[in-house]
Structure formats: structure tokens, C-alpha cells
Amino acid sequence: MTTSQTLLVLFTAALLEAGGDALVRKGLHSAALPRIGFMIAGAAVLLAYGCTVNTPPWSFGRLIGVYVVFFFVLAQVIGWLAFREAPDARLLVGGGCIVIGGLIVSASRL
């Protein structure tokens, strides 16, 4: 698997995980009928995440730094767009540390 393909799989997995979590969260805070739909959709998306991240034959521990960066960034974007939760300064500083850590971890060959 090329580096580009690996990054695409990690990005897709992070998008599925953050999106699935957002759907479950939306379901927990919805009325009864929409709740069921959001929960089923969230479960399906999280299952797709699990299949996506675990299908390739890689050493996931070596790639987790990049994955965590994708997950953090996508979670912030989804939180902002879906829940109107703008990140504050502390979250941005902590997120910067996550991104720097991902860069350090990924400095070795993916």
C-alpha cells in the first residue's frame, strides 16, 4: 500500500469514527423516533469505521500518530459544523500539540 493510499484509508477511518460518534451523540439528545434513526446510522457508520481501519495488513501502532491527528481535526470540524462548538484557545493549543506529535511519529516511514 502506498503512502497516499495509507493516508486516505486513515483519513476515511477518522471521518467515519468522528461522524459515527456525532450521529450517536445526536441520537442521545433527540426525541424518540429520530433517536432510533440516529443511533442505527451511528452504529452502521462505526461498524464501517471498524472494518476500514482493521482491514489493511499494517502495524496500526506505527500509524496511530497520523490517525489521531486526522481524528482530532475532523472531530473539531464536525463539532463546529454539527453542534456549533467552536474550539477555544486551550483546545487549539492542545490540538497543535497533537498535530506536532503526529508529525514526529510520522517522521519515520509510514
N, C-alpha and C positions, 0 to 999 in steps of 0.2 A: 504494500500500500504506500503510495507516495505521501509526502508531507502535506500537500494540498488536500488530498483525499482524507487524510487523518484529521486535519483541521476542520474540514467540512463535516465529518462524522461527529467530532467533538462539539462543534457549534450546533449541529442539529440536535444532538442529545441534550445539550444545555437548554436549547429552546423548548424542547419537549418537556424537560423536567420543570423548568420555571413556568411554562404555560400550563402544564398539568396541575402544579401546585396552585396557580392562580385560579383555575377552574374549581378546584376543591374548596379553596377559600371563599370564592363567590357562592358556591353551593351552601357552605356552612352559614352564610349570612343572608340567605334568600328565603322566600316563602316556600311552602311545602312542595308545590308542583315544580317550580323552577329548580328547587334544591335537588330533586331527583335527577333531572337532566344534567345539571352542572356536575353532580357527583359521578354520574355514569361517564360523562365526557372526560372528566378529570382522570378517572380510573383508566379509561382507554388510552388517553394521552400518556399517562405514566407507565402503562404497560409498553407502549411504543418506545418510550424512553429506555426502559429496561432492556428491551430487545436491541435497540440501536447501540447502546453503549457496551453491551456484552457480547455481541455477535463477532466483531473482529478479533483475530487472534493476537492481540497485543498485550504487553505488560502494562496494565492500566496504571499501576503505581508510577511509572515513568512519565505518563501523560497527564496526571491529575492536576499539575500546576496550571497547564493551559486550560483544562476543563473548568477548573474553579474560576479562572478569570472570565471565561465565557459565561458561566453560570451567574457570577456576580453581576456582570454588566447587563446581561439580559434580564435578570431579576429586577434590577433598578429601573430599566426601561419599561418593563411590564408593570411594575408597581406605580410608576409615574403615569403611564397611559391608562391602565385599567382601574387604579384605585386613587389616582390623584395624590400620590405620596411622593412629594419631591424630596430627594436626598438632601440632608443638611451638611454642614461643613465637616462634622466628625465622620459621617458616613463616607464623604468624598475622600477624606484623608485616609481612613481605613481602607477604602476601595483602592486608593492609589498604592497602598502597601501590598494589597492582594495582586494588583497588576504587576508591580515590581517583582514580587515573589514569583509570579508566573513566568516573567521574563528570565529570572535567574534559573528556575527549574528547567525551562525550555531551552536554555543556552546549550545544553547537551543535545545531541541529535535525537529528534523525535522518531 
